[in-house]
Amino acid sequence: MKTIAAALATLALVVACTPAAAPATPSPTPTPTALASLEPDESEAPVGAWNCTLPSHYAATTDRAQLTDIRIGPRGSGPSGYDRILFQFEGQGTPEVDIREGQPPFTEDPSGLPLEVAGEAWLLITFHGGTAVTPEGEQTYNGPTDFALGFPQVVEMKQAGDFEAVSDWIVGLRGPACHRVEIREAPTRLLIDVQHPQG
């Protein structure tokens, strides 16, 4: 009986001295990309050819376009695949768009604070007259501005600024890539496709 009591006492001492397991660290929640809200026609490839030259410029069809939604998703696979970035705007018309090559370090506008964007190559998308802020200071888009994606080509996209009706987006890629742009209506959407790696 004494032997059993001694064993129980030893066991209790071991349990008491064993450090408690650290609480599990929750996995980071990926930024939503709203893939479920893509309409069927948004999965169809544009008829335009790939543009492999930067910078590229696309003229405005309206003086001011209010951003209301962003949707991103991969389409297809292999050499014919691409990652689609969709910007949706109120009413009719799209802003002037400039797409050029980027190179870190990046900064936020207008604060000038450092901005990290994952990738091995980068596209800078600038909307002149395209904004999520109305002239009265109200927000027309309240969704994510940092998309951590890890798609075949697009790995991350962040907003660098939205100031005085000029908004900037930085797209981090796995490597240099061709792109193509298309406008669709009802609702107004600007589609930017980025070609999957070809090697």
C-alpha positions in Angstrom: 0.0 0.0 0.0 2.9 2.3 0.9 4.4 1.5 -2.5 1.3 2.5 -4.4 1.0 5.7 -2.4 4.6 6.6 -3.1 4.1 6.0 -6.8 1.0 8.2 -6.9 2.9 10.9 -5.1 5.8 10.7 -7.6 3.3 10.8 -10.5 1.6 13.9 -9.1 5.0 15.6 -8.7 5.9 14.9 -12.4 2.5 16.3 -13.6 2.9 19.4 -11.5 6.4 20.1 -12.8 5.6 19.5 -16.5 5.2 22.9 -18.2 1.8 23.5 -19.8 1.6 23.3 -23.6 1.7 26.7 -25.2 -1.6 27.7 -26.7 -1.8 27.0 -30.5 -1.1 30.0 -32.6 -4.0 30.5 -35.0 -3.2 30.3 -38.7 -3.4 33.6 -40.5 -6.6 34.1 -42.3 -6.0 34.7 -46.0 -7.3 37.9 -47.5 -10.7 37.2 -49.2 -10.6 37.4 -52.9 -14.3 37.2 -53.6 -13.9 34.5 -56.2 -17.4 33.2 -55.5 -18.9 36.5 -56.7 -17.3 36.3 -60.2 -20.0 36.2 -62.9 -19.8 33.6 -65.6 -18.7 36.0 -68.3 -15.8 37.1 -66.1 -14.2 33.6 -66.6 -14.1 34.1 -70.4 -10.9 35.1 -71.9 -10.7 38.5 -73.6 -10.2 38.6 -77.4 -7.3 41.0 -77.1 -3.7 40.0 -77.6 -1.1 39.9 -74.8 0.8 43.1 -74.3 4.4 42.4 -73.3 5.7 46.0 -73.5 5.8 48.4 -70.5 4.8 51.0 -69.8 1.3 50.8 -71.4 -1.5 53.4 -71.3 -5.2 53.1 -71.6 -7.3 56.3 -72.1 -10.2 57.3 -69.8 -13.8 57.0 -70.9 -15.0 59.2 -68.1 -13.6 62.0 -66.0 -14.1 60.2 -62.7 -14.8 56.6 -61.9 -15.8 55.5 -58.3 -14.4 52.1 -57.4 -17.0 49.7 -55.8 -15.4 46.3 -55.9 -12.3 44.2 -56.6 -12.2 40.5 -57.5 -9.1 38.5 -58.2 -8.7 34.9 -59.3 -6.7 32.5 -61.5 -8.1 31.3 -64.8 -7.0 28.2 -66.7 -3.6 26.5 -66.3 -0.3 26.0 -68.1 0.8 28.3 -71.0 -2.8 29.4 -71.6 -3.5 30.3 -68.0 -3.7 33.8 -66.5 -4.5 35.5 -63.2 -7.4 38.0 -63.5 -7.6 41.3 -61.6 -11.1 42.9 -61.8 -11.9 46.5 -60.8 -15.6 47.4 -60.7 -16.8 51.0 -61.0 -20.1 52.9 -60.5 -22.0 54.0 -63.5 -20.5 54.0 -66.9 -16.9 54.6 -67.9 -13.4 53.7 -66.7 -10.5 55.9 -65.6 -7.2 56.5 -67.4 -4.9 53.6 -66.6 -1.2 53.4 -66.7 0.6 50.1 -66.2 4.4 50.2 -65.7 7.2 48.1 -64.2 7.9 48.6 -60.6 11.0 48.1 -58.5 11.3 48.3 -54.6 11.5 50.1 -52.3 7.8 51.1 -52.5 6.2 53.7 -50.4 2.6 54.7 -49.5 1.1 57.8 -50.9 0.9 60.5 -49.5 2.5 59.4 -46.2 5.8 58.1 -47.8 5.9 55.2 -45.3 7.6 52.0 -46.6 5.4 49.4 -48.3 6.4 45.8 -48.7 4.9 43.8 -51.6 6.0 40.2 -52.1 7.2 39.1 -55.5 10.2 38.8 -57.9 8.8 41.4 -60.4 6.1 44.1 -60.0 3.4 45.9 -62.0 2.4 49.4 -60.9 -1.2 50.2 -61.8 -2.3 53.8 -61.6 -5.8 55.1 -62.1 -6.1 58.8 -62.9 -9.6 59.7 -62.0 -10.3 56.3 -60.5 -10.8 56.4 -56.8 -12.7 54.9 -53.8 -13.3 58.3 -52.3 -16.1 60.6 -53.5 -15.6 64.4 -53.7 -17.6 64.6 -50.5 -15.1 62.3 -48.7 -17.3 59.1 -48.7 -15.9 55.7 -49.4 -17.4 53.7 -52.3 -15.2 50.7 -51.8 -14.6 49.3 -48.3 -13.1 45.9 -49.2 -9.5 44.7 -48.8 -6.6 46.7 -50.0 -4.0 44.0 -49.3 -4.5 40.7 -51.2 -2.1 38.0 -50.2 -2.8 35.5 -53.0 0.0 33.1 -54.0 -1.6 32.5 -57.4 0.4 31.0 -60.3 1.6 34.5 -61.3 0.2 37.1 -58.9 1.4 36.5 -55.4 0.2 39.8 -53.7 -1.5 43.0 -54.5 -1.6 46.1 -52.3 -3.0 49.6 -52.6 -0.2 52.2 -52.4 -2.5 55.2 -52.2 -5.7 56.9 -53.1 -5.2 60.6 -53.1 -6.8 63.4 -55.0 -8.7 61.0 -57.3 -5.5 59.1 -58.2 -5.1 55.6 -56.9 -2.1 53.3 -57.1 -1.9 49.5 -56.9 1.2 47.4 -56.7 1.0 43.8 -58.1 3.7 41.4 -57.0 4.5 38.7 -59.5 6.6 35.5 -59.7 8.4 37.0 -62.6 8.0 39.4 -65.6 4.7 38.7 -67.4 2.6 40.0 -70.3 -0.8 41.5 -69.6 -4.0 42.4 -71.4 -6.8 44.8 -70.5 -10.5 44.7 -71.3 -13.5 46.8 -70.3 -16.9 45.1 -69.7 -20.2 46.8 -69.1 -23.4 46.4 -66.9 -21.7 46.8 -64.4 -18.6 48.6 -65.5 -15.6 46.4 -65.0 -11.9 46.8 -65.9 -10.2 43.5 -66.3 -6.4 43.1 -66.2 -5.1 39.6 -67.0 -1.6 38.7 -66.1 -0.2 35.7 -68.1 0.9 32.6 -66.1 4.6 31.7 -66.2 5.5 30.1 -69.6 8.5 28.0 -68.6 
